[in-house]
């Protein structure tokens, strides 16, 4: 950790985030990230990318990667991101991400990366077989953020440590190269309601695209019938819904379904319980299924419409990459001067 008191950053307010193109998106991604990206585009300058460089830290089929990138872009658009407001682009199409990442690898300290818990979790007992990229990708994340001098980053619990690393790298760079306030100290945007959606089959496990059971999640490409069926088959307990949040918290599956209802309806869990306390799941599930279909079926339809026109998706991604480069390139040029590279 650095012990330097940062000089306040005086540049524009910007938000940046991204999603890896490593599989189909689901309800958890939608409520935890996409709808919030769509809201943020009206509040500040917004950069949303498809994290294809991060995706290849583990093996990706080269024959599928470009199409998976289009699928994430289609999900962004279906969730309400407007390419006229938000800059939407593939990470690999903006070379400044990789260029700044190398410089930051020479700024970051080995001990900082050794403390990153996600590498330990993802590599498991076979870390020697993991890619170097899986170990160093938090440094690339720092470059993703700071190449746009982003001031705000939406984060979940599992990413807070990486944002702290970004702040450390920014502070050390500013100090080491005599450039106080050059890079900002990005602030976390806590996700709030809907940030953590659990499996429909196990209320103690996060909803995941890697779960072997398709009934554990609602995919964004599911049609209305599939959405309703998955909600109705979701695991529950035999008791009616409780009156208090304290009681609800002790019942993982019930808590998850009430949380999904609240997030989709734009309400709090307490407000949902006020309507359904004492009622059984035979009443609650059909209401949740109807709400989920109302909110999600149009998203799936819009995604499928965009995916049927890959040329339009590619046009949006190309334009977004060009706009992103216009912001990123001057940052890297300034960094090269500060570092002292020839010709900078």
Secondary structure, 3 states (H helix, E strand, C coil): CCCCCCCCCCCCCEEEEEECCCCCCEHHHHHHHHHHHHHHCCCCEEEEEECHHHHCCCCCCHHHHHHHHHHHHHHHHHCCCCCCCEEEEEHHHCCHHHHHHHHHHCCCCHHHHHCCHHHHHHHCCCHHHCCHHHHHHHHHHHHHHHCCCCCEEEECHHHHHHHHHHHHHHHHHHHHCCCCCCCCCCEEEECCCCCCCECCCCCCCECCCCCCCHHHCCECCCCHHHHHHHHHCCCCCCCCCCCCHHHHHCCHHHHHHHHHHHHHHCCCHHHHHHHHCCCCHHHHHHHHHHHHHHHHHHHHHHHHHHHCCHHHHHHHHHHHHHHHHHHHHHHHHHHHHHHCCCCC
